[in-house]
Amino acid sequence: MTQYAVLLYADKGDISPDLNGAEYEEHARHSVKLQEGGTMIAAFALESYETATSIRTSGITDGPFIEAKEVVLGFYVIEEPDLDAALATARRNPIIKQGGGVEVRPVEGFFVRSTS
């Protein structure tokens, strides 16, 4: 099985600090379904793009490095047999119905620190 990162995007103008109850529940149900199906192996929600600090050879800047219409909200990692299956899984993410989008990329490397 190949691992794929699914990055969640939304337009900056459409981002509310908190999802309403129905939107949150839709994401929670989707996450549980992927976990129970053994597809999702990790997930991370990111704080607001306004909290980002970018590091480049030219120095450190507050906020996103580039002015972009869309920002990354979070990402999760799934295991699927091929890209077509990963795309089919990613298409079911509620963020698409909520006006956002997803990007799917094969994972080249993976590390999780042991907590024990």
C-alpha positions in Angstrom: 0.0 0.0 0.0 1.2 3.5 -0.8 0.8 6.4 1.6 -0.7 9.6 0.4 -0.9 13.0 2.1 -4.2 14.8 1.6 -3.8 18.6 2.1 -6.9 20.6 2.9 -7.3 24.1 1.3 -9.7 26.9 1.7 -9.9 30.5 0.4 -8.7 32.9 3.0 -11.9 34.9 2.7 -14.1 31.9 3.4 -12.3 30.7 6.5 -14.2 31.2 9.8 -12.2 30.8 13.0 -14.6 28.0 14.1 -16.6 25.6 12.1 -20.2 25.6 12.9 -21.6 22.6 14.6 -22.9 20.9 11.4 -19.6 21.5 9.5 -17.5 20.2 12.4 -19.7 17.1 12.8 -19.4 16.3 9.1 -15.6 16.4 9.3 -15.6 14.3 12.5 -17.9 11.7 10.8 -15.6 11.6 7.8 -12.5 11.2 10.0 -14.1 8.4 12.0 -15.1 6.6 8.8 -11.6 6.7 7.4 -10.1 5.6 10.7 -12.5 2.7 11.2 -11.9 1.6 7.6 -8.1 1.5 8.2 -7.4 4.1 5.6 -6.4 7.1 7.7 -3.1 6.6 9.5 -2.5 10.2 10.8 -4.2 13.6 10.7 -3.2 17.1 11.7 -5.3 20.3 11.9 -3.3 23.5 11.7 -3.9 26.7 13.5 -4.8 29.8 11.5 -2.5 30.7 8.6 -2.1 34.0 10.4 0.1 32.2 13.0 2.5 30.9 10.4 6.2 32.0 10.4 8.1 31.3 7.2 11.9 30.8 7.1 13.8 31.4 3.8 17.3 32.2 2.9 16.3 35.9 3.0 15.2 35.7 6.6 12.1 35.0 8.7 8.7 36.5 8.0 5.5 36.5 10.0 2.6 35.0 8.2 2.5 33.0 5.0 5.5 33.5 2.8 3.5 34.3 -0.3 0.3 36.2 -0.8 -2.1 33.4 -1.8 -5.8 33.2 -2.2 -5.8 29.7 -0.7 -4.2 28.5 2.5 -3.6 25.0 4.0 -5.9 24.2 6.9 -4.5 20.8 7.7 -3.5 17.4 6.3 -3.9 13.7 6.8 -2.2 10.6 5.6 -4.0 7.7 4.1 -2.9 4.3 2.7 -4.4 3.2 -0.6 -3.3 0.7 -3.2 -2.8 3.4 -5.9 -3.4 7.1 -6.8 -6.9 6.4 -8.2 -8.0 4.9 -4.9 -6.4 7.8 -3.0 -8.2 10.3 -5.2 -11.5 8.5 -4.7 -11.0 8.7 -0.9 -10.0 12.4 -1.0 -13.0 13.4 -3.1 -15.2 12.4 -0.2 -13.7 15.0 2.1 -16.4 17.4 3.3 -14.2 20.5 2.7 -15.0 20.1 -1.0 -18.7 20.6 -0.5 -17.9 23.5 1.9 -16.1 25.5 -0.9 -12.5 24.3 -0.2 -10.3 21.8 -2.0 -7.8 19.0 -1.5 -4.4 18.1 -2.9 -3.2 14.5 -2.9 0.5 13.7 -2.9 2.4 10.5 -2.5 4.4 10.4 0.7 8.1 10.0 0.1 9.1 9.5 3.8 7.4 9.2 7.1 8.5 9.5 10.7 6.5 9.5 13.9 8.3 9.8 17.2 7.5 7.2 19.8 5.8 8.6 22.9 7.0 5.8 25.2 
